């Protein structure tokens, strides 16, 4: 379909071809790769077939000479080789399903050719030290009623923070008027995301409020994270952190009325600025709360691992002399589709000006 609506002088633009490939063609190819991914990509013949499939897309995008190697175009455009993409996707799928499957048997005997399809993925996860608990859970529905509150005398400000060293913290302050009568902060494990810190801050603030002698009947919780509020108010969730927050809110609603409200961050709102200060202070706190690793962290680690595999393969490939002269490493920051193609060969200076160096 894509080939029929694309020619050298007319047709789809390069970004449209890439979208077609990533949104339609590649998902069809990689369907159920958790089962067959590592087995197929271990054979040179199958890798060659996968490269031929991706090469057609790359040639449609760039219109390069036929003699241009596939690995060279992939390096210039920053598109991961299809076999490595399949392995990465299979490893992510294994991690996502690992905590829902009961491993009673894996492989047959000790023969290397008769191991189960999860063996290679588990080996990679163990190498990357990704055996900790997961924040990903089976989707379930828990409703949270965002009560309408009037004349509230207590406002809770919450915030989450993460510094350059991946230290994560959450902070919250319970205020009456312009006075904060209770404030606290906590540190999270380095795998935690800012989103988790925002949700944890709301959870811990409600727990702290219920421990007060005479908690107010009407309470407003203000957070500068729209994603955290939307996730809590969304009935469907796949996050253990969000699920726990919903359960705490529903238990608290039997005693007090709680309204979740969004406030714009860094807008000189004293309560929000104080919560931000507490969250940053929480990144250095010794009082630590461990939460499950979020999918974003797992994807980042797995993608980084296979990117290193790609870099090593690229450096060992001696068949791309011209590409190695231009790029010492794969281009992951390509900002446009202006590459030295047939249309640019007669303008070498202009072609190189369109390159965005690493």
N, C-alpha and C positions, 0 to 999 in steps of 0.2 A: 504494500500500500504506500509506504513512504517513498519507495523507489519510483513508483509511477507518477508521483506528484513532485518530482525533484529532478532537475537536469543541471547541466553545467552553467547555463546562462539564465535560467529562470527556475522558479519553484520556491520551496520553503527556505527560510533563512536558517542559519546555523543553529541559533538558539531554539527554533521550532523543531528542527531535526533531533536535537539533544533531548528536548522535552518528550517527543514521541518515543524515543528510545528508553528513557528512564521511567516514563509513566506507563508505557504499554508493552514494549517488546521485552525489556529486561525482567519485569515481574513475571511474565509468562515463562521465560527461560528458567528462572530461579525458583519456580514453584516447588515446594516441598524439598528444598535443597538440604534441609536438616538430615534427610534420610540418605541422599546420594551424593551430596556436595563434596565431601572429602575423598570419597572413593573415585569419583570421576576426575577430579582435578589432580589426582596423583598419577595419571597416565598422560604421557606426552602426546599421544595421538588425540586424546580428547581435548587437551589444552590447545592444540593446533586448530581444532574445529571451532572452539570457542573464540579464538583469536580471529578466525575468518569471519565469524558473525559480527564481531565488534568492528572489524576493519571496514566493512561495508558502511557502517554508520559514520566512522571517522572520515572516510573518503568523501561521503556525501556532505559532511560539514566543512571540510577544508579544501576540496578539489586539488589536493596535492598531486605530485607526480606519482605514477604507478610504482616507481622504484623506492618510494619512501617507506621505511620500515614501520610496522604497526606500533611497535614499542616506542619509536621516536615520536609519533603523533600523540600517543597517550601521555608521554612525558610533557610535551608542549602544552596540551590542553588540560592536563591534570585529571584525566579520566583513568580510574583504577582498572587494571587488566581484569577481564571478566572472570578468570579463574580465581584470582585473589578476592574479588568481590563476592563470589559464591562462597568461598571458605569463610570470609568474615561474616556473611549473613547466616551461614549455618552455625557458626559459633555463637552468634547473638541469639539465635533461636533456641539453641541448646541451653544457654543460660536462662532464658525466659521460662523454659519449661522444666528446668532442672528441679525446682523446688515443688513441683506438682506431681512428679513421677516417682514411683517407688522403685529404687534400683535393687531388685532382688536377683537379677541375673544380667550379665553384660558380657557377651562374647561366648565362644564355644571352645573350651579347652585352652591350650597355650599356643595354638597355631597363629602366626602373625596374620595370615590371610582370612581368618575366620573370627575376627573381632567384630563387635557390634558397631553400629553406625555412630554411637555416642562416644566411642573410645577416643577418637582424635580430638573432638571438641573438648572433652573433659581434660585431656592432656594439655591443651592450650590454656584452658581456664585455670588449671593448676599452676602452670608456668607463670601466668599473669597474676597469680594470687587473688583470684576472683571467686573464692569459695565462701565469702562471708554471706550473711543473710541478705535477702533481697527486699526492697520496698514494693516490688511488683507483686500483686495478689490477683486472684481470680475476680473478675468484675462482679460487683454486687451493688445493690441499691439501698441507700439509707437517706431518708428525707430529713432535711433540716429547715424548720420554719423560721424565716428571718422576720421576727416580730417587729411591728411598728412601735417605737418607743417615743413617748413625749415626756418632756420635763425630767430628763435624766440628770441626776446629780453626780453620777460617776461615769467617767469616760476612761477607757483603757486604750493606750497607744502601744502598738507592737511593731517590731521590725526585725529583719534578718540581715546578716552581713557575711561577706567572704573576702578575705584579703588576698594579696598576691601569692602567699605561701599556702593557699588552699585551706587556711584555718577558717572554720565556720562558726558563727555565733548567733544567738537569738536573745533579744532583750524586750522587756515589757515594763510599762509603768501604769499604775492604777492611780488616777487623779480625781480630785474633787475640787472643782473650780480650777484655779491655777496652781494648786498645791498637789504634789505627788506624795501620797501617804504610804505607798508601797511600790518598790521597784526592784527588779532582779534581772539577772542575765545568766546564760548557760552556754557552754561550748558543745559543739557537735563534732563527730568524727570527720576526718578530711574528705571522705567519700560523699558526705551530705551536700546537697545543693542549696542554693539560696531560697528556692521555693519551699523546700522542706523546713528550713529555718524559719520562714515566715509562718508556716502552719504550726510548727512547734511552739512559736511564741504565743500564738492565739490559744493553743491548748493549755500551756503552762499558766497563762494569765487567768484563765477561767478557773483552773484548779486553785490558784492562789487567792482568787476572790472568794471562793466558797469556804476557804479556811478562815476568813475574817469573822469577827464576832457577830456583827450585824450587817451582812451584805445588803446592798441596795436592791430594791425590787426591779428597777429599770436601769439597764446598763447598755452603753454603746461601746463597741470595740472598733477602733479605727486603725486601719492598716493601709499602707501605701502600695500594697501588692494586689492588683486586680486579679491576677491569676490565682492567688491563694483564695480570695473570696469567691471567685467563680467556681473553683474546684470544690469548695465546701458546700456551696449552695446547689451544685449539680448533684442530682440524686445518684447518678452512676459514677463509680470510682474504681480505679485499679491500683490505688496507692494505700499502703498500710498506714502511712502517716496521716493521710486525709481521713481515713476510716476512723482512726482513734480520735481525731479532733471532732468528728461528727458525733461519736458516742459521748464524748465529754460534754459537748454543747447540748445534746438532747437530755442528758441526765441533769444538767444545770437548769434547763428550762422548766423543770418541775418546781423550782424555787424562785427563779428570777426570770425576767424578760430580757433577752439579749438581742441586740440589733447589730449586724455587721455593716460597717460603713467604710467607704473608701475615701482617703484623703491624699492629696497630691504631695509627693515627697519633695523634700528640699525647697519648701515654699514658705519658710519662716514660721511654720506652725510649731509652737514651743513644745507641745507634747510629742509630736513626730520627731523633732530634732533631738529631744531627750532620749526617745526610744532608739533612734539611730546611734546615738552615743553609747547606749547600753549594749546594743548589738555588737558594735565594734569592740567594746570592752570584753564582751563575751568570747570573742575569738581567741583571747589570751587567757581565758579562765581555766582553772584546773578542774572545775566542776563540770564533768563531761557526761553527755547523754549520747549513747550510740544508737543510730537508726540504720535501717536497711539501705543498702546501696541503691541509688535511683538508676533507672534505665539510661539516663543521659551520661552518667559516669561510666557505666559499663560499655556503652557504645564508643565513648571517647577512648577508653583504654584499648578495646579490641581494634578499632580503626587505626590507632597509633601503632599497634603491633604489626598489622599487615602493611601499613605504610613503610615501616622499617624493612619488611621483607621485600617490598617493591623497590625501595632504594638500593638494597643490596643486589637485587637482580639487575637493576638499571646500571649500576657501576660495573658489574661483571660483563655486561653485554658490550662486546667490542665492535659490533657491526653498525654502530650509529656514530660515525666520526663527526658529522656536521652537527648533530644534535648535542653531542657532548661538548662541542666548542661553544655552543650558545647557552646550554644549561648544565650546571654541575649536578643539579638535583631536579626532581620532578617539579613542575610549576603548579603550585596549589593556589596561587593568587592571580590567576588570569582574569583580567577585568574586562576584556572584550574578546571578540572572535577575529580580530585583525592579526592573522598569522602570515608568515611568508609563503604564500601560495603562488599558483601560476600567474594570477593577476598582479602580484607584487614583485615578480622576478625582475622586471625591467626598472623597478624603483627600489634598489636595495637599501638606500638610506631611509626612505619612507617606511619600508617594511620593518627595519630595526627600531625606528622611532615608536612603532606601535607595540613593541614588546614591552611587557611590564616585568622588570627583573625581580628576582627573588630578594 
